[in-house]
């Protein structure tokens, strides 16, 4: 069975493929389809964005589609950048600029107030029907300074306390064992193994 992973982010695809390797599906990406107008992902929640993306691609193909929306929530900043993580400071902002702004805002808070969490909401659809949904997260804190170049996005500033390293310092295998996205896709993989196509 073909499964479309609805993302144009190659870093995400690299993380997701190993998690679906034993599910009996052929993983395809957006690059394997004719051009489709990407949904704008402007909803107020991760859930809504994941559903919107999955349904948009689901209507364009007869494959099963899985989509996720994820981001970094920092408690002291009222959960910003949150659902706007990929658009924080605008689409053209670099992650270095985003990090600098996060540290600027955190400077007005006590050092102890650095709790953060990574969140992923995931939806799987076929056509216009939602088949499966889940949400996963990991708790951590904003690192004292960006560290590590193995991840992408906000990984260099997210310190994962059990390992005392940022997710930007973790290997692909280590990150696959603990990350929010990996947890969501493991939930999906468990469901997918039981799925019976009609």
Phi, psi and omega in degrees: 000134176282137176234122178268120172269111191276075174212152173254007184268110183295333178294319178295317180301319180298325179283325188282320185308311181298332182286342181248009189297329183251028182260002178071028179237155172261112184281124175245160177236174180303329180295343180273358181249160168301156183306133178234138177293123181288137174296153187278351177051050183256014181290170186273350182226158175299319180305308183298319179294319179297316179296314181301315181293314181299316181292322179299315179283328179297326180285345183264355182211160175265008176282161165289142181236135172239133180225153176222155169231137186215164179183178182254128176247125179249118188303312184294341181257029181056039176071011172288153000286342170057225185295346178261020185307316182285347182240010181301124185070010178103157183300330184274355183289142175277162178291331175299319177292320178295317178300314182301320180291321176298315179293325177298315180291323180289340182299339179271002180246152177301147182305331182289343184268063183240015181301139178212164173211147172266136182234140171229129168250137186230141176223138175242136183223163164225124186062235179256016184250126175281125183260328186203143175218149174203165175222143179217158179204163169228142179266147177195213179208162177285126181295158179299326178207155178301134182216133174099145180230022182270336182263211178206173179060232184272005183309318183295343181252003181259107179274125178261103189305319181302331180255352182054033176223158173283160176291345173285347178262351185277148172290167178302320181292317179296316180295323178295341179274340188230344192288159177300316181294317179297321179295318179295318182286334173292320174302313180297317180299319178299318177292318184298324180295337180263353186290135177244107181301141178253000000 
